[in-house]
């Protein structure tokens, strides 16, 4: 069983978008999709119409905003994807959340924590590029518009498609194939 839990380092950073996008990428890659658990099912359903999981015992959790108990539960069940905003404040908040995971869970928790930077609000740059991340999701007008991903996916920019194909989809496949 594999569980991948998405938590935002702070609110409104693109956590639900990345969780729903991940589900679509798995389905588009002819992989069975995991069961979905969403803290805010309405918001998740607005982003992704895919709800039926076909990998027995596997889950994708859209857990909302970070807190210590959610992070501990996520790491106890599988992987934690921490999403931070591409801004000075967003990167700093992500660094603080990663430090909290390291303090509370040690190296075992750090290995199963996957930091992601999302440019949900435009091309803002952070002052720190020292945070090691699995992916930096570029700003894409198709994703920023909100609404259903079935409408947004065909309009994704080349840079976003490339980033997802090279950095994110391989990690997702490995995560769900690993157990």
KATA-V167849 format. One line per field, one symbol per residue. ss: DSSP state (H for helix, E for strand, L for the rest). phi: phi as a letter, one per 40 degrees, with the letter a starting at -180 (. if undefined). psi: psi as a letter, one per 40 degrees, with the letter a starting at -180 (. if undefined). A space follows every 50 residues. Layout:
ss: ???
phi: ???
psi: ???
This chain:
ss: LLEEEEEELLLLLLHHHHHHHHHHHHHHLLLLLLEEEELLHHHHHHHLLL LLLLLLLLEEEEEEELLHHHHHHHHHHEEEEEEEELLHHHHHHHHHHHHH HHHHHHHHHHHLEEEEEELLLLLLLLLLLLLLLLEEELLLHHHHLLLLHH HHHHHLLHHHHHHHHHHHHHHHHHHHHLL
phi: .bbbbbbcdacgchcccccccccccccccgcccccbbbcbcccccccbcc bccbcdgcbbbccgccacccccccccbibbbbbbccadccccccdccccc ccccbgccccccbbcbbbccbhccbccbbcccbcabcccadccccggccc ccdcbcccccdcccccbcdccddcccccb
psi: hhhhhhihdiifeeddddddddddddddefiiiiihhhdgdddddddheh dhiehheiihhgeaihidddddddddebihhhhiigiddddddddddddd ddddeadddddehhhhhhgdeafiiieheehhidihhihhddddeaahdd dddeeiiddddddddddddddddddeee.
